[in-house]
Amino acid sequence: MKRTVPVIITTVTATIVFLSIVLFKTDAAGWPGQFDRMRQFMAAVMMFMGMANMTRVHGSAIRKRDRNWMFSVWLLVIMFAYAIFGMAVGNKNATYRWIYDAFIPPINSTMYAMVAFYLTSASYKAFRAKTLDAALMMACAVWVMLSNVPVGDMLWSSESWLGGMAGVRDWIVSVPNSAVSRGIAVGTFLGGFATQLRVFLGIERRHLGQG
Amino acid sequence: MTPELQTWIGVIATLGIFSFLIKENPFYRFFEYTVIGLSAAHTVVMTWDNYTKPFWNNGIMKGEYYLLIPGAIAILYYFRYAPAKYQWLYRYPLALIMGYDIGYSLAYDPRPFMVQIRGTFEGLKDLNSFIYLAIFFGVVVYFIFTFGNKSKGVEKTRNIARYAMMMYFGVAFGNTVQGRFSLLLGRLLFLLGDWLGLVKLG
């Protein structure tokens, strides 16, 4: 009941959905469309899971008076206040958008921008051409960075032989890089497909947890 | 609420986050927790507005009562945080969703990849297309024979694939560095232009 039934549910549901897509019309009114709506509605009902988890984690931090417990209080207050306000007035409300624009884009872009400083120090460690692998990686990274800025064009003009730095960069991106990207995509697909088959056959059960 | 106040909040938040570069401090923590709380709430609001409300108003309230069954099963997912005795109930909605996603994936996913593999073999006309094919083949071999194959041919193919992959990672690294520096310039322009008015673009 606790483990076997969910495994059977997964296999039966996967079979029904697969057959419905293969055998019936895939428009919204057909069986696949109806299954899709049910799946979307389930996800919509589960939407509070993230907030529930945050409440659990930060509630625990507050109870234990962890080092940053006061910030946890602030996080829970602002999260619930903003969510309740947003659900009441809708995401197109001017005040709701104002709060969003004031906080989220500046903080998010600064967080990502700050990584530039750490990338610089990481580059110093990574770019030591001790092996052929590291040398290739370093050369390509430096080449791409130089060819994207005016200095690159000054060093080797795009109007000269082979299209200059930009021409070689375009070749690297469109031939070896694209081939590796496609190879990785196919490798990922094969891995994902194998995992799906394992779950479908009930061999893989780790997603159901312990107990 | 004025745009000026919005700019000031953006400035204080930007400086707060950048203060982490000196060391971790409460000013940074405050804005870190603020953005986590607001982002979680925003995700819920967007899902509520775009899915839950339309499903309720345009679906269930207009006679699509069958949606109540998956909805009721989905509620069981919250038993993940119930007392240990009842926690296993969360597996039922998870199993249903896994089943749906696997069935959908098995039906739809193979085709785009088959098309990509076919595309690799099509149009073999110049040196570049043969280099492309060789690298693609090498990378696929690299992933399929990650463990347990000591054949010299496979080993050499894997080596060539590894060099190509290092080039790929180098390009990705270069692009990431430039992307992040572009964001950094954006933040500096915000501080020096929008706030202080020292820099004017255009």
Contacts between the chains, C-beta under 8 A, distances in Angstrom:
chain1	res1	chain2	res2	distance
A	2	B	88	4.2
A	2	B	91	7.2
A	3	B	88	7.8
A	3	B	91	7.4
A	5	B	92	7.6
A	5	B	95	7.9
A	6	B	91	4.2
A	6	B	92	6.1
A	6	B	94	7.1
A	6	B	95	3.6
A	7	B	95	7.1
A	9	B	92	6.7
A	9	B	95	4.1
A	9	B	96	5.9
A	9	B	99	6.1
A	10	B	95	4.6
A	10	B	96	7.7
A	10	B	98	4.9
A	10	B	99	4.1
A	10	B	102	6.9
A	11	B	99	7.0
A	12	B	99	6.9
A	13	B	95	7.4
A	13	B	96	5.6
A	13	B	98	7.9
A	13	B	99	2.7
A	13	B	100	5.8
A	13	B	103	6.5
A	14	B	98	7.8
A	14	B	99	4.5
A	14	B	100	7.5
A	14	B	102	4.2
A	14	B	103	3.9
A	14	B	106	6.9
A	15	B	103	6.8
A	16	B	103	6.8
A	17	B	99	6.9
A	17	B	100	5.3
A	17	B	102	7.9
A	17	B	103	2.9
A	17	B	104	5.8
A	17	B	107	7.4
A	18	B	103	4.1
A	18	B	104	7.9
A	18	B	106	5.2
A	18	B	107	5.1
A	20	B	103	7.9
A	21	B	103	7.2
A	21	B	104	6.9
A	21	B	107	4.0
A	21	B	108	7.1
A	22	B	107	6.0
A	35	B	100	6.4
A	37	B	55	7.8
A	37	B	59	7.3
A	37	B	64	8.0
A	37	B	67	7.0
A	38	B	66	7.8
A	38	B	67	6.6
A	38	B	69	7.9
A	38	B	70	4.2
A	38	B	100	7.9
A	39	B	70	7.6
A	39	B	97	6.7
A	39	B	100	4.8
A	39	B	101	7.9
A	40	B	51	6.2
A	40	B	55	7.4
A	41	B	51	7.4
A	41	B	55	5.0
A	41	B	59	7.4
A	41	B	67	5.2
A	41	B	70	5.6
A	41	B	71	5.8
A	41	B	74	7.3
A	42	B	70	4.8
A	42	B	71	7.1
A	42	B	73	6.9
A	42	B	74	4.0
A	42	B	93	6.2
A	42	B	96	7.0
A	42	B	97	6.2
A	43	B	47	7.9
A	43	B	51	7.2
A	43	B	74	7.7
A	43	B	97	7.5
A	44	B	47	5.9
A	44	B	48	8.0
A	44	B	51	3.7
A	44	B	52	4.4
A	44	B	55	5.9
A	45	B	52	7.2
A	45	B	70	7.9
A	45	B	71	5.1
A	45	B	74	3.7
A	45	B	75	6.2
A	45	B	77	7.8
A	46	B	74	5.3
A	46	B	77	5.0
A	46	B	93	7.1
A	47	B	43	7.6
A	47	B	44	5.6
A	47	B	47	4.1
A	47	B	48	6.9
A	47	B	51	7.5
A	47	B	52	6.7
A	48	B	44	6.6
A	48	B	78	7.5
A	49	B	77	6.3
A	49	B	78	7.1
A	49	B	80	7.4
A	50	B	40	5.6
A	50	B	43	6.5
A	50	B	44	7.2
A	51	B	40	5.8
A	51	B	41	7.5
A	51	B	44	5.9
A	52	B	78	6.6
A	52	B	81	6.0
A	53	B	81	7.7
A	54	B	36	7.7
A	54	B	37	7.8
A	54	B	40	5.7
A	56	B	81	5.9
A	68	B	29	6.1
A	68	B	33	7.7
A	71	B	26	7.9
A	71	B	29	5.3
A	71	B	30	6.6
A	71	B	32	8.0
A	71	B	33	4.3
A	72	B	33	7.3
A	74	B	30	7.1
A	74	B	33	5.8
A	74	B	34	7.2
A	74	B	37	7.4
A	75	B	33	4.3
A	75	B	34	7.6
A	75	B	36	6.1
A	75	B	37	4.2
A	76	B	37	7.2
A	77	B	37	7.9
A	78	B	33	8.0
A	78	B	34	6.1
A	78	B	37	4.2
A	78	B	38	6.3
A	78	B	41	7.5
A	79	B	36	8.0
A	79	B	37	3.8
A	79	B	38	7.3
A	79	B	40	5.4
A	79	B	41	4.9
A	80	B	41	7.4
A	81	B	41	7.9
A	82	B	37	7.0
A	82	B	38	5.5
A	82	B	41	3.8
A	82	B	42	7.2
A	82	B	45	7.6
A	83	B	40	7.7
A	83	B	41	3.8
A	83	B	44	4.9
A	83	B	45	6.1
A	86	B	41	6.4
A	86	B	42	7.1
A	86	B	44	7.5
A	86	B	45	3.3
A	86	B	48	7.5
A	86	B	49	8.0
A	87	B	44	7.4
A	87	B	45	5.9
A	87	B	48	5.0
A	87	B	49	7.9
A	90	B	49	5.8
A	91	B	42	7.8
A	91	B	45	5.2
A	91	B	46	6.0
A	91	B	49	5.0
A	95	B	1	7.2
A	96	B	45	7.6
A	98	B	1	5.4
A	98	B	6	6.6
A	99	B	38	7.4
A	100	B	38	7.4
A	100	B	42	6.4
A	101	B	6	6.3
A	102	B	5	7.6
A	102	B	6	4.5
A	102	B	9	4.3
A	102	B	10	6.4
A	103	B	9	6.6
A	103	B	13	6.3
A	103	B	34	6.2
A	103	B	35	6.4
A	103	B	38	5.5
A	104	B	35	6.2
A	104	B	38	5.7
A	104	B	39	6.3
A	104	B	42	6.8
A	106	B	9	7.6
A	106	B	10	3.9
A	106	B	13	4.9
A	106	B	14	5.4
A	106	B	187	7.9
A	106	B	190	7.3
A	107	B	13	4.9
A	107	B	14	7.8
A	107	B	17	6.0
A	107	B	31	5.6
A	107	B	32	8.0
A	107	B	34	7.1
A	107	B	35	4.2
A	108	B	35	6.6
A	108	B	39	8.0
A	109	B	183	5.5
A	109	B	186	6.3
A	109	B	187	6.2
A	110	B	13	7.0
A	110	B	14	4.8
A	110	B	17	4.1
A	110	B	18	6.4
A	110	B	187	5.4
A	111	B	17	5.9
A	111	B	35	7.6
A	112	B	180	6.3
A	112	B	183	5.2
A	113	B	180	6.3
A	113	B	183	4.0
A	113	B	184	4.1
A	113	B	186	7.0
A	113	B	187	4.8
A	114	B	17	6.4
A	114	B	18	6.5
A	114	B	20	6.6
A	114	B	21	6.7
A	114	B	184	7.8
A	115	B	180	5.0
A	116	B	177	7.3
A	116	B	180	4.0
A	116	B	181	5.0
A	116	B	183	7.2
A	116	B	184	4.5
A	117	B	21	6.0
A	119	B	176	7.0
A	119	B	177	5.2
A	119	B	180	5.8
A	120	B	177	7.9
A	123	B	173	7.9
A	123	B	177	6.9
A	126	B	173	7.6
A	132	B	163	6.9
A	133	B	162	6.4
A	133	B	163	6.7
A	133	B	166	4.6
A	134	B	166	7.5
A	136	B	163	5.7
A	136	B	166	4.5
A	136	B	167	5.4
A	136	B	170	6.5
A	137	B	166	4.4
A	137	B	167	7.1
A	137	B	169	5.5
A	137	B	170	3.9
A	137	B	173	7.0
A	138	B	170	6.6
A	139	B	170	6.8
A	140	B	166	7.7
A	140	B	167	4.7
A	140	B	168	8.0
A	140	B	170	3.0
A	140	B	171	5.1
A	140	B	174	6.8
A	141	B	170	4.2
A	141	B	171	7.0
A	141	B	173	4.6
A	141	B	174	3.9
A	141	B	177	7.3
A	142	B	174	7.1
A	143	B	170	7.9
A	143	B	174	7.4
A	144	B	170	7.3
A	144	B	171	5.1
A	144	B	174	3.5
A	144	B	175	6.3
A	144	B	178	7.8
A	145	B	174	4.6
A	145	B	177	6.3
A	145	B	178	5.8
A	148	B	174	7.8
A	148	B	178	5.8
A	171	B	128	7.7
A	172	B	167	6.5
A	172	B	171	6.3
A	173	B	171	6.4
A	175	B	128	5.1
A	175	B	131	5.7
A	175	B	132	5.5
A	175	B	135	7.8
A	176	B	131	7.0
A	176	B	132	7.9
A	176	B	135	5.5
A	176	B	164	5.1
A	176	B	167	5.4
A	176	B	168	7.1
A	177	B	167	6.7
A	177	B	168	5.2
A	177	B	171	5.3
A	178	B	132	7.0
A	179	B	120	7.9
A	179	B	131	7.5
A	179	B	132	4.5
A	179	B	133	7.6
A	179	B	135	3.8
A	179	B	136	4.4
A	179	B	139	7.0
A	179	B	164	6.9
A	180	B	135	6.2
A	180	B	136	7.9
A	180	B	139	5.4
A	180	B	161	7.9
A	180	B	164	5.1
A	180	B	165	5.4
A	180	B	167	7.4
A	180	B	168	4.0
A	181	B	168	6.7
A	182	B	116	5.8
A	182	B	120	6.6
A	182	B	136	5.5
A	182	B	139	7.9
A	183	B	135	7.0
A	183	B	136	4.9
A	183	B	137	7.9
A	183	B	138	7.3
A	183	B	139	2.7
A	183	B	140	5.2
A	183	B	142	7.5
A	183	B	143	7.4
A	183	B	161	7.3
A	184	B	139	6.4
A	184	B	143	7.7
A	184	B	165	7.8
A	184	B	168	7.9
A	185	B	113	7.2
A	185	B	116	6.8
A	186	B	113	5.9
A	186	B	116	6.7
A	186	B	117	6.6
A	186	B	136	7.9
A	186	B	139	8.0
A	186	B	140	5.6
A	186	B	143	7.9
A	187	B	139	6.8
A	187	B	140	6.2
A	187	B	142	7.6
A	187	B	143	3.3
A	187	B	144	7.5
A	189	B	109	6.8
A	189	B	113	4.7
A	190	B	143	7.0
A	190	B	144	7.2
A	191	B	143	7.4
A	192	B	105	7.7
A	192	B	109	7.6
A	193	B	105	8.0
A	193	B	106	8.0
A	193	B	109	7.0
A	193	B	110	7.4
A	196	B	102	4.9
A	196	B	105	5.7
A	196	B	106	6.4
A	199	B	98	6.2
A	199	B	102	6.0
A	200	B	102	5.3
A	200	B	106	7.4
A	207	B	94	6.9
A	207	B	98	6.6
A	208	B	91	5.1
A	208	B	94	7.1
A	208	B	95	7.4
A	209	B	91	7.5
A	211	B	84	7.4
A	211	B	87	7.0
A	211	B	88	6.5
